[in-house]
């Protein structure tokens, strides 16, 4: 039986993000909030007009646990080549596949890919999300605005969580959260990502995804924790 994994759900949701209508954090005036809003639009909308998505190679380690006992059930190591499109279905190919210490045929690996998520920072972001700047926080030695993202209509394609954007450049530095709603067989979904720069555009550098699924026979009440390290990435024009 081919192995089924769920690591790509979050990448299509949180690969890039943008800001429609933040509230006012303590110490941030309405004028400064307006400046941030305009700056975010100016910073990110051109990215979605110029590029189609991100192509990357990543090394992923997934550990599956019994959700009730926390006992380790299996460990999977896979190298993936991905093309994640902003407005289209992702393309994913396994380059190597190792399960419980034994090499497997990469063609035996399957990822559960979903439709791309609704982007927070594109021209239609205000239709999907309400955002609020709640405070500032230092992330990786960079002072960031902490933005709480709430979907206006909660679906599996909406992001719900927090985005951290650098105060000086408005670069996305870190995200943490999950989906607006969960679909079968997912019972819990949470992810945290750190970002780097490619051609002055923030892209995912590393992250952790935690998904609890309950699929009779295949994955009965299983917690899957996946650590992702991006080896290389480029923007798709």
Buried (B, 14 or more C-beta within 10 A) or exposed (E): EEBBBBBBBBBBBBBBBBBBEBEBBEEBEEEEBEEBBEBBBEBBBEBBEEBBBBBBBBBBBBBBBEBEEEEEBEEBBBBBBBBBBBEEEBEBBBEBBBBEEEEBEBEEBEBBBBBBBBBBBBBEBBEBBBBBBBEBBEBEEBEBBBBBBBBEEEBBBBBBBBBBBBBEBBBBBBBBBBBBBBEEBBBEBBBBBBBBEBEEBBBBBBBBBBBBBBEEEEBEBBBBBBBBEBEEBEBEE
